[in-house]
Amino acid sequence: MPEEKISLKIDGKIYECDADATILEACNQASIDIPTLCYLKEINQEAACSICLVEVKGAKTLLRSCVTPARKDMEIFTNTQRVRNARKLNLELLLAGHPKDCLVCDRNQTCELRKLAFDMGIRQVRFPKTAKIELPLDTTSVSLTRDPNKCILCGRCVSVCSAIQSVKAIDFSGRGKSSKVTTFFDSGLANSVCVNCGQCLLVCPTGAITEKDATAQVWRALTDPKKFVVVEVAPAVRAAIGEEFGMPAGTLVTAKLAQALRKLGFDKVFDTQFSADLTIMEEGHELIDRIKNKGKLPLITSCSPGWIKFAEHFFPDILANISSCKSPQQMFGAVAKTYYAKKYDIDPRNMVVVSIMPCTAKKFEALRPEMKSAFNYWKDELNLKEAEAFYDVDFVLTTREASRLIKEAGINFVNLKGEDFDEPLGISTGAAVIFGSTGGVMEAALRTAYEVLTGRPLEKLDFFGLRGLDGIKAAEVDIDGLKLKVAVASSLSKARVLLEEVKQGNSPYAFIEIMTCPGGCIGGAGQPIPTNNEVRLKRMEAIYLEDKNKPIRKSHENPAVQALYKEFLGQPLGEKSHHLLHTHYKKKEGVF
């Protein structure tokens, strides 16, 4: 049935809108923009900022359009002098209490508060700085930094953490001047149930939440002649980083990115998609092994570190269901510092692995104590001491941080002709590309699992039912009569639905993919801002386009991965793979 419509008058003209719309939504449907700061559609409608005020005929006061229902025959005015003055006044009051360090703020190009002030014609703040207690920065997290002095109490981060991720690591505390967003007992993000996903960062309208910047450390490594510095690039980065250079959302810049990183001075420019193919080899065989030998099912993917920490905090009883495979980022680091270092006679102690990821949680993952496989591999041969212990991945940069390196180096990214990744750790398939989108890991694994189980080529490689932005997707795959039920979840609140079924023992699925962020890695917190559903869909299209155009689209057909097994690993799930590429997780009590 078509949705019921009502008619109303906005700024002197008659429009139709949905019967259940708010005034803000009615104006949007009429292509009239109302400024907002705290509003997030279907997530945060607290009416805290009072920027979206409108005048309604017959009303005694100005109304907040984000929470006021539209009514039939209502007469609304969005651009009167009274409305403009009130909006400006409320915005100036916010600016009076805000730090004035815009020139050096990480968000100076994407700050909604700054842009709104400019768009609304505010050229000076009439009010003196409010007597506000200076609050300390929260730097406890290895992924995120919180500056409560830049917080405007809009509530977006609180709503996203609660409604989208169901984590509830942060909330409001205090009253009046003492109001703030904080963690339980002000203990800091690292000492809370925060999973480092950074979705709070993506929706913050100011610089109150930012990623921990590692660009200075990477520059030091690049300029150290003793270091052999390699870089790996995640699938979702190539579909998004162009936005940082003014290119349209979803522009595929794979070759430009490889050339830009080479110009920065990296000794080798590799692709995380190589280790995504490797992950499918290990995880696909793990799924087959569990099915054949009646192992713990459903098998749940393990490549999203925010989800892993979420499970350690909230679902420790189902940790045995999680794949023992490390993520592609971590598999890459382990292989680079063992197989590649050995093959090309590089001292692993002098090798620096830099990872470029769409994700803030990857910074946390790289520093987990389980991620020192290369050190354990070499310690006897090189007589290494614990004091020399090194991680498989040294530094993690977000997509935004990588773009800052490129800009700082004066590289004209848009005009680059493009180059290939270095071999062998830069060779990948279409299956690896789609890791960047929700449903992609599942689809890639099924392409390989089907052919390994049946010994026959899979005729149709595209599993369209697993694609798209729906929070939960399910399908049934027929593999030679074996009916395999699978499910995909993106965002932790949606994952919680599937995990409750697993916990209660009534899950109908054999295989579940979980991605921490809405839309998967293309919507990660390290991606360019803004990241919304429109942008996510465009990035997703780019991911599937690269898959479609790849000459090889199945992970087990990657010749470099085949060579890795032949020369070094032996076989999937073998002893060497077990030590380098797999791990186990346990109930989380603190930060590590």
C-alpha positions as CSV (number, residue, x, y, z in Angstrom):
1,M,0.0,0.0,0.0
2,P,1.2,3.5,-0.8
3,E,2.1,5.6,2.3
4,E,-0.5,8.0,3.4
5,K,0.3,11.6,2.5
6,I,-0.7,15.0,4.0
7,S,-0.5,18.4,2.5
8,L,0.9,21.4,4.4
9,K,2.3,24.9,3.6
10,I,6.0,25.6,3.9
11,D,7.3,29.1,3.2
12,G,4.1,30.0,1.3
13,K,3.9,26.9,-0.9
14,I,1.8,23.8,-0.7
15,Y,3.8,20.5,-0.4
16,E,2.9,16.9,0.3
17,C,4.8,14.8,2.8
18,D,4.5,11.4,4.6
19,A,1.8,11.4,7.2
20,D,4.2,10.3,9.9
21,A,6.9,12.8,9.0
22,T,8.4,15.3,11.4
23,I,8.7,18.9,10.2
24,L,12.4,18.4,9.5
25,E,11.5,15.4,7.3
26,A,8.7,17.3,5.6
27,C,11.1,20.1,4.7
28,N,13.7,17.6,3.4
29,Q,11.0,16.0,1.2
30,A,10.3,19.5,-0.2
31,S,14.0,20.0,-0.9
32,I,14.3,22.6,1.9
33,D,17.4,22.3,4.0
34,I,17.0,22.9,7.8
35,P,20.4,23.1,9.6
36,T,21.0,20.5,12.3
37,L,23.8,19.4,14.6
38,C,22.5,16.7,16.9
39,Y,20.1,15.0,14.5
40,L,20.9,11.6,13.0
41,K,18.0,10.0,11.2
42,E,16.5,7.0,13.1
43,I,19.4,7.1,15.5
44,N,19.6,10.4,17.5
45,Q,16.6,12.8,17.8
46,E,17.3,14.4,21.1
47,A,16.6,18.0,20.0
48,A,19.6,19.0,22.1
49,C,21.2,21.7,19.8
50,S,18.1,23.9,19.0
51,I,19.6,24.7,15.6
52,C,16.7,23.3,13.6
53,L,14.2,25.8,14.8
54,V,11.2,26.8,12.6
55,E,8.2,29.1,13.0
56,V,4.7,27.5,12.9
57,K,1.6,29.6,12.5
58,G,-0.3,29.6,15.7
59,A,2.5,28.3,17.9
60,K,3.6,30.5,20.8
61,T,7.3,29.6,20.4
62,L,9.7,28.5,17.8
63,L,9.6,24.7,17.4
64,R,12.4,22.1,17.0
65,S,11.7,20.6,13.7
66,C,13.5,17.3,14.3
67,V,11.0,16.2,16.9
68,T,7.8,18.1,16.0
69,P,5.4,16.0,13.9
70,A,4.1,17.5,10.7
71,R,0.3,18.0,10.7
72,K,-2.2,18.4,7.9
73,D,-2.6,22.0,6.8
74,M,0.2,23.2,9.1
75,E,1.8,26.4,8.0
76,I,5.6,26.4,8.5
77,F,8.2,29.2,8.0
78,T,11.8,28.2,7.8
79,N,13.5,31.5,6.8
80,T,12.0,34.4,8.8
81,Q,14.3,36.9,10.6
82,R,13.1,35.5,13.9
83,V,14.1,32.0,12.9
84,R,17.5,33.1,11.6
85,N,18.3,35.1,14.7
86,A,17.3,32.3,17.1
87,R,19.4,29.7,15.2
88,K,22.4,32.1,15.2
89,L,22.0,32.8,18.8
90,N,22.0,29.2,19.8
91,L,25.0,28.4,17.6
92,E,26.9,31.4,19.0
93,L,26.3,30.1,22.5
94,L,27.8,26.8,21.5
95,L,30.8,28.5,19.9
96,A,31.4,30.6,23.1
97,G,32.3,27.4,25.0
98,H,34.3,25.8,22.2
99,P,38.1,25.8,21.8
100,K,39.4,28.1,19.1
101,D,42.1,25.8,17.7
102,C,40.4,25.2,14.3
103,L,43.7,25.7,12.4
104,V,45.3,22.6,14.0
105,C,42.3,20.5,14.7
106,D,42.1,17.1,12.9
107,R,38.5,17.9,11.9
108,N,39.1,21.4,10.5
109,Q,38.0,20.4,7.0
110,T,35.1,18.2,8.1
111,C,33.9,19.9,11.2
112,E,30.1,20.4,11.0
113,L,30.2,23.1,13.7
114,R,32.7,25.2,11.8
115,K,30.9,24.7,8.4
116,L,27.5,25.5,10.0
117,A,28.8,28.7,11.6
118,F,30.1,29.8,8.2
119,D,27.0,28.9,6.3
120,M,24.8,30.7,8.8
121,G,26.8,33.9,8.4
122,I,28.5,34.0,11.8
123,R,31.7,36.0,11.4
124,Q,32.4,36.8,15.1
125,V,31.3,35.3,18.4
126,R,29.6,38.1,20.4
127,F,29.8,36.3,23.7
128,P,32.9,35.8,26.0
129,K,34.2,32.3,26.5
130,T,31.9,30.6,29.0
131,A,33.3,29.6,32.4
132,K,33.8,26.0,31.6
133,I,36.0,23.5,33.5
134,E,38.9,22.4,31.3
135,L,38.6,18.6,31.1
136,P,41.6,16.3,30.5
137,L,41.9,14.4,27.2
138,D,41.1,10.7,27.3
139,T,44.2,9.1,25.6
140,T,43.9,5.7,27.2
141,S,42.8,4.0,24.0
142,V,45.3,2.8,21.4
143,S,42.8,3.6,18.7
144,L,40.9,6.8,19.7
145,T,41.5,10.1,21.5
146,R,38.6,11.9,23.2
147,D,38.7,15.7,23.8
148,P,35.7,16.5,26.0
149,N,36.4,20.2,25.7
150,K,35.3,20.0,22.0
151,C,32.2,18.1,22.8
152,I,28.9,20.0,22.2
153,L,26.8,17.4,24.0
154,C,24.8,16.6,20.9
155,G,24.5,12.9,21.9
156,R,25.3,11.4,18.6
157,C,28.2,9.3,19.8
158,V,26.1,8.0,22.8
159,S,23.2,7.0,20.5
160,V,25.5,5.3,17.9
161,C,27.4,3.4,20.6
162,S,24.1,2.3,22.2
163,A,21.6,1.8,19.3
164,I,23.9,0.8,16.4
165,Q,26.6,-1.1,18.3
166,S,24.8,-2.1,21.5
167,V,28.0,-1.5,23.4
168,K,27.1,1.4,25.6
169,A,30.7,2.3,26.5
170,I,29.9,6.0,26.8
171,D,27.0,8.0,28.2
172,F,26.1,11.4,29.7
173,S,27.0,12.3,33.2
174,G,26.6,15.4,35.4
175,R,24.2,18.3,35.2
176,G,24.4,21.9,33.9
177,K,28.0,23.1,33.5
178,S,29.2,19.7,34.7
179,S,27.4,17.8,31.9
180,K,29.8,15.7,29.8
181,V,30.0,12.5,27.8
182,T,32.3,10.0,29.5
183,T,32.9,6.4,30.3
184,F,31.9,4.5,33.5
185,F,33.6,6.2,36.4
186,D,35.6,8.4,34.0
187,S,37.9,5.4,33.6
188,G,38.8,6.1,30.0
189,L,37.9,4.2,26.8
190,A,40.7,1.6,27.3
191,N,39.2,0.6,30.6
192,S,35.7,0.2,29.4
193,V,33.8,-2.1,27.1
194,C,34.7,0.1,24.1
195,V,35.5,-2.1,21.1
196,N,37.5,0.6,19.3
197,C,35.1,0.6,16.3
198,G,35.2,4.4,16.2
199,Q,31.6,4.7,14.9
200,C,31.3,7.5,17.5
201,L,34.1,9.3,15.6
202,L,32.3,9.1,12.3
203,V,29.2,10.8,13.6
204,C,30.8,13.4,15.9
205,P,30.2,16.8,14.4
206,T,33.4,18.3,15.9
207,G,36.9,17.1,16.8
208,A,35.8,15.7,20.2
209,I,36.7,12.1,19.0
210,T,39.6,11.4,16.6
211,E,41.8,8.5,15.7
212,K,45.3,8.1,17.4
213,D,47.5,9.5,14.7
214,A,50.6,7.4,13.7
215,T,51.8,9.4,10.8
216,A,54.8,10.8,12.7
217,Q,56.0,7.3,13.6
218,V,55.6,6.2,9.9
219,W,57.6,9.2,8.7
220,R,60.4,8.3,11.1
221,A,60.5,4.7,9.8
222,L,60.5,5.9,6.2
223,T,63.5,8.2,6.8
224,D,65.5,5.6,8.7
225,P,68.0,4.0,6.3
226,K,68.3,0.9,8.5
227,K,64.7,0.0,8.1
228,F,63.0,-1.9,5.3
229,V,59.5,-0.5,5.3
230,V,56.7,-2.3,3.6
231,V,53.0,-1.2,3.4
232,E,49.8,-3.2,3.0
233,V,46.5,-1.7,1.8
234,A,43.1,-3.0,2.7
235,P,40.4,-3.5,0.0
236,A,38.0,-0.8,1.2
237,V,40.7,1.9,1.2
238,R,41.0,1.9,-2.6
239,A,37.2,2.7,-2.9
240,A,37.3,5.6,-0.5
241,I,40.7,7.5,-0.3
242,G,39.9,9.4,-3.5
243,E,37.3,11.3,-1.6
244,E,40.1,12.9,0.5
245,F,41.4,14.5,-2.7
246,G,38.1,15.8,-4.0
247,M,37.1,12.8,-6.1
248,P,33.5,11.5,-6.1
249,A,32.5,8.9,-3.5
250,G,33.2,5.4,-4.8
251,T,36.0,6.4,-7.2
252,L,38.3,3.3,-7.6
253,V,41.9,4.5,-7.3
254,T,43.8,1.2,-6.8
255,A,46.7,2.0,-9.2
256,K,47.0,5.7,-8.1
257,L,47.2,4.6,-4.5
258,A,50.0,2.1,-5.2
259,Q,52.0,4.7,-7.0
260,A,51.4,7.4,-4.3
261,L,52.7,5.0,-1.6
262,R,55.8,4.2,-3.7
263,K,56.5,7.9,-4.1
264,L,56.3,8.2,-0.3
265,G,59.3,6.0,0.0
266,F,58.0,2.6,1.0
267,D,60.5,-0.1,0.0
268,K,57.7,-2.4,-1.1
269,V,54.0,-1.6,-1.8
270,F,51.8,-4.7,-1.1
271,D,48.2,-5.5,-0.9
272,T,46.2,-6.8,2.0
273,Q,44.1,-8.5,-0.6
274,F,46.9,-11.1,-0.9
275,S,46.4,-12.1,2.7
276,A,42.6,-11.9,2.3
277,D,43.0,-14.7,-0.2
278,L,45.2,-16.5,2.3
279,T,42.5,-16.0,4.9
280,I,39.9,-17.6,2.7
281,M,42.2,-20.6,2.2
282,E,42.5,-21.1,5.9
283,E,39.0,-20.2,6.9
284,G,37.4,-22.0,4.0
285,H,39.2,-25.2,4.9
286,E,38.3,-24.6,8.6
287,L,34.7,-24.5,7.7
288,I,35.0,-27.7,5.6
289,D,36.8,-29.4,8.4
290,R,34.1,-28.5,11.0
291,I,31.3,-29.7,8.7
292,K,33.0,-33.0,7.8
293,N,34.2,-33.7,11.4
294,K,31.2,-32.4,13.2
295,G,33.1,-29.5,14.8
296,K,31.6,-26.5,16.6
297,L,29.1,-24.8,14.4
298,P,28.2,-22.2,13.3
299,L,31.7,-21.1,12.4
300,I,31.9,-17.3,12.7
301,T,34.3,-15.1,10.8
302,S,37.2,-13.5,12.7
303,C,38.6,-10.7,10.5
304,S,36.8,-7.8,12.2
305,P,38.7,-6.8,15.4
306,G,35.9,-4.7,16.9
307,W,33.6,-7.7,16.7
308,I,36.2,-10.0,18.3
309,K,36.6,-7.6,21.3
310,F,32.8,-7.4,21.5
311,A,32.6,-11.2,21.7
312,E,35.3,-11.3,24.4
313,H,33.3,-8.8,26.5
314,F,29.7,-9.8,25.9
315,F,29.6,-13.3,24.4
316,P,32.6,-15.3,25.9
317,D,30.5,-18.5,25.9
318,I,30.6,-18.6,22.1
319,L,34.3,-17.9,21.5
320,A,34.8,-21.5,20.4
321,N,32.5,-20.8,17.5
322,I,34.8,-18.1,16.2
323,S,37.3,-19.0,13.5
324,S,40.8,-19.3,14.7
325,C,42.1,-17.5,11.6
326,K,43.8,-14.2,12.2
327,S,42.6,-11.2,10.1
328,P,44.1,-10.5,6.7
329,Q,46.0,-7.6,8.3
330,Q,47.7,-9.9,10.8
331,M,48.3,-12.7,8.4
332,F,50.0,-10.3,6.1
333,G,52.4,-9.1,8.9
334,A,53.2,-12.7,9.9
335,V,53.9,-13.8,6.3
336,A,55.9,-10.6,5.5
337,K,58.2,-11.0,8.5
338,T,58.8,-14.8,8.0
339,Y,58.2,-16.1,4.4
340,Y,59.1,-12.8,2.6
341,A,61.9,-11.9,4.9
342,K,63.5,-15.3,4.6
343,K,62.9,-15.4,0.8
344,Y,64.6,-12.1,0.2
345,D,67.2,-12.3,3.1
346,I,65.8,-9.4,5.1
347,D,66.4,-9.2,8.8
348,P,62.9,-9.3,10.4
349,R,64.1,-7.0,13.2
350,N,64.7,-4.3,10.6
351,M,61.5,-4.8,8.7
352,V,58.7,-2.4,9.4
353,V,55.1,-3.4,8.4
354,V,52.7,-0.5,7.9
355,S,49.0,-1.2,7.4
356,I,46.5,1.2,5.8
357,M,43.1,0.3,7.0
358,P,39.5,1.7,6.9
359,C,39.3,0.8,10.6
360,T,40.3,2.3,13.9
361,A,40.0,-1.1,15.7
362,K,42.9,-2.4,13.6
363,K,45.2,-0.2,15.7
364,F,44.1,-2.1,18.7
365,E,44.3,-5.5,17.0
366,A,48.0,-4.9,15.9
367,L,49.0,-4.5,19.5
368,R,47.2,-7.6,20.9
369,P,49.7,-9.9,22.6
370,E,48.6,-12.7,20.4
371,M,50.1,-10.9,17.3
372,K,53.8,-11.7,17.6
373,S,53.9,-14.8,15.4
374,A,57.0,-13.7,13.5
375,F,58.9,-13.1,16.7
376,N,58.1,-16.6,18.0
377,Y,59.1,-18.0,14.6
378,W,62.5,-16.3,14.6
379,K,63.4,-16.2,18.3
380,D,65.4,-19.4,18.4
381,E,67.1,-19.0,15.1
382,L,68.2,-15.4,15.8
383,N,68.5,-15.9,19.6
384,L,66.0,-13.2,20.3
385,K,65.2,-12.0,23.8
386,E,61.8,-11.0,25.1
387,A,63.0,-7.4,25.2
388,E,63.4,-7.6,21.5
389,A,59.9,-8.8,20.9
390,F,58.3,-7.2,17.9
391,Y,54.7,-7.2,16.6
392,D,53.7,-8.6,13.2
393,V,52.3,-5.2,12.2
394,D,54.1,-2.2,13.5
395,F,51.9,0.8,12.6
396,V,48.3,1.1,11.4
397,L,47.1,4.1,9.5
398,T,43.5,4.9,8.7
399,T,42.5,5.9,5.2
400,R,42.4,9.6,6.5
401,E,46.0,9.3,7.9
402,A,47.3,7.8,4.7
403,S,45.8,10.7,2.7
404,R,47.5,13.2,5.1
405,L,50.9,11.5,4.4
406,I,50.3,11.9,0.7
407,K,49.3,15.5,1.0
408,E,52.2,16.3,3.3
409,A,54.6,14.9,0.7
410,G,53.1,17.2,-2.0
411,I,52.0,14.3,-4.2
412,N,49.4,15.3,-6.8
413,F,47.2,12.2,-6.2
414,V,44.5,13.0,-8.8
415,N,46.9,13.3,-11.7
416,L,48.9,10.1,-11.0
417,K,48.9,7.6,-13.9
418,G,48.9,4.6,-11.6
419,E,51.2,1.6,-11.0
420,D,50.8,-2.0,-9.9
421,F,51.5,-3.4,-6.4
422,D,54.7,-5.3,-5.9
423,E,54.9,-9.0,-6.2
424,P,54.4,-11.6,-4.7
425,L,52.5,-10.1,-1.8
426,G,50.6,-7.7,-4.1
427,I,48.9,-10.4,-6.2
428,S,45.2,-10.9,-5.4
429,T,41.8,-12.1,-6.7
430,G,38.3,-10.7,-6.9
431,A,37.3,-12.7,-3.9
432,A,39.8,-10.7,-1.8
433,V,38.5,-7.4,-3.0
434,I,35.0,-8.0,-1.7
435,F,36.3,-8.4,1.8
436,G,35.7,-4.6,1.9
437,S,31.9,-4.9,1.9
438,T,29.5,-6.6,4.2
439,G,28.8,-10.1,2.9
440,G,32.1,-10.2,1.0
441,V,34.0,-12.6,3.3
442,M,31.1,-15.0,3.2
443,E,30.8,-14.8,-0.6
444,A,34.6,-15.2,-1.0
445,A,34.6,-18.2,1.3
446,L,31.7,-19.9,-0.5
447,R,33.4,-19.5,-3.9
448,T,36.3,-21.6,-2.5
449,A,34.4,-24.0,-0.2
450,Y,32.1,-25.0,-3.0
451,E,35.0,-26.0,-5.4
452,V,37.0,-27.7,-2.7
453,L,34.1,-29.8,-1.5
454,T,32.7,-30.7,-5.0
455,G,35.9,-30.6,-7.1
456,R,33.9,-28.8,-9.8
457,P,34.0,-25.1,-10.9
458,L,31.3,-22.8,-9.5
459,E,29.4,-21.5,-12.5
460,K,27.9,-18.4,-10.8
461,L,30.4,-16.6,-8.6
462,D,28.1,-13.7,-7.6
463,F,26.0,-14.3,-4.4
464,F,23.7,-11.3,-4.8
465,G,21.5,-12.3,-1.8
466,L,24.5,-11.6,0.5
467,R,25.1,-8.1,-0.8
468,G,23.6,-4.7,0.2
469,L,23.3,-2.7,3.4
470,D,20.6,-4.7,5.2
471,G,21.9,-5.3,8.8
472,I,21.1,-9.1,8.6
473,K,21.1,-11.1,5.4
474,A,20.6,-14.9,5.2
475,A,20.8,-17.5,2.4
476,E,20.9,-21.2,1.8
477,V,23.6,-22.6,-0.5
478,D,23.3,-26.0,-2.1
479,I,26.7,-27.8,-2.3
480,D,26.1,-31.2,-3.9
481,G,23.0,-31.7,-1.9
482,L,24.5,-30.3,1.3
483,K,22.1,-27.4,2.3
484,L,24.3,-24.8,4.0
485,K,22.5,-22.0,5.7
486,V,24.5,-18.9,6.1
487,A,24.0,-15.4,7.6
488,V,25.7,-12.0,7.4
489,A,25.5,-9.2,10.0
490,S,26.9,-5.7,9.9
491,S,26.9,-3.6,13.0
492,L,27.1,-5.1,16.4
493,S,23.5,-4.6,17.4
494,K,22.5,-6.8,14.4
495,A,25.3,-9.3,15.3
496,R,23.8,-9.5,18.8
497,V,20.6,-10.9,17.3
498,L,22.5,-13.8,15.6
499,L,24.8,-14.3,18.6
500,E,21.9,-14.7,21.0
501,E,20.6,-17.6,18.9
502,V,24.1,-19.2,18.9
503,K,24.3,-18.7,22.7
504,Q,21.0,-20.4,23.2
505,G,21.9,-23.3,20.9
506,N,19.2,-22.7,18.3
507,S,21.1,-21.0,15.5
508,P,20.0,-22.5,12.1
509,Y,23.3,-21.4,10.4
510,A,26.5,-23.3,9.7
511,F,28.5,-20.1,8.8
512,I,28.1,-16.5,10.0
513,E,30.0,-13.4,8.9
514,I,30.1,-10.5,11.3
515,M,31.4,-7.0,10.4
516,T,31.6,-4.5,13.2
517,C,30.6,-1.4,11.1
518,P,27.4,-0.8,9.2
519,G,28.1,-1.8,5.6
520,G,31.3,-3.5,6.5
521,C,34.8,-2.0,6.0
522,I,33.6,0.5,3.4
523,G,31.8,2.1,6.4
524,G,34.8,1.8,8.8
525,A,35.6,4.6,11.2
526,G,38.9,5.3,9.4
527,Q,37.2,6.2,6.2
528,P,36.7,9.7,4.8
529,I,34.0,11.9,6.5
530,P,31.1,12.0,5.8
531,T,30.3,8.3,5.7
532,N,26.6,7.7,5.2
533,N,24.5,5.1,3.5
534,E,24.6,7.0,0.1
535,V,28.4,7.0,0.3
536,R,28.6,3.4,1.6
537,L,26.6,2.2,-1.5
538,K,28.9,4.0,-3.9
539,R,32.0,2.6,-2.3
540,M,30.3,-0.8,-2.3
541,E,29.7,-0.5,-6.1
542,A,33.4,0.2,-6.6
543,I,34.4,-2.9,-4.6
544,Y,32.2,-5.2,-6.7
545,L,33.3,-3.5,-9.9
546,E,37.0,-4.3,-9.1
547,D,36.0,-7.9,-8.3
548,K,34.1,-8.2,-11.6
549,N,37.2,-6.9,-13.6
550,K,39.8,-9.1,-11.9
551,P,41.2,-11.9,-14.2
552,I,41.1,-14.3,-11.2
553,R,38.1,-14.2,-8.9
554,K,38.6,-17.2,-6.5
555,S,41.1,-17.2,-3.7
556,H,42.4,-20.7,-4.2
557,E,43.4,-19.8,-7.7
558,N,45.8,-17.0,-6.6
559,P,49.2,-18.1,-7.9
560,A,51.1,-16.2,-5.2
561,V,49.1,-17.9,-2.4
562,Q,49.7,-21.3,-4.1
563,A,53.4,-20.6,-4.2
564,L,53.3,-19.6,-0.5
565,Y,51.9,-23.0,0.4
566,K,54.3,-24.9,-1.9
567,E,57.4,-23.1,-0.7
568,F,56.7,-22.4,2.9
569,L,53.3,-23.2,4.6
570,G,52.8,-26.7,3.3
571,Q,49.0,-26.9,3.4
572,P,46.0,-25.0,4.8
573,L,45.5,-25.8,8.5
574,G,49.0,-27.3,8.6
575,E,51.4,-27.0,11.5
576,K,53.2,-23.9,10.2
577,S,49.9,-22.2,9.3
578,H,48.6,-23.0,12.8
579,H,51.5,-21.2,14.4
580,L,51.6,-18.2,12.1
581,L,48.1,-17.6,10.9
582,H,45.8,-18.8,13.7
583,T,45.1,-17.8,17.3
584,H,42.5,-18.1,20.0
585,Y,40.6,-15.5,22.1
586,K,39.4,-15.5,25.7
587,K,37.0,-13.6,27.9
588,K,38.0,-10.0,28.2
589,E,38.4,-8.4,31.6
590,G,40.5,-5.3,30.8
591,V,42.1,-3.6,27.9
592,F,44.3,-6.5,26.7
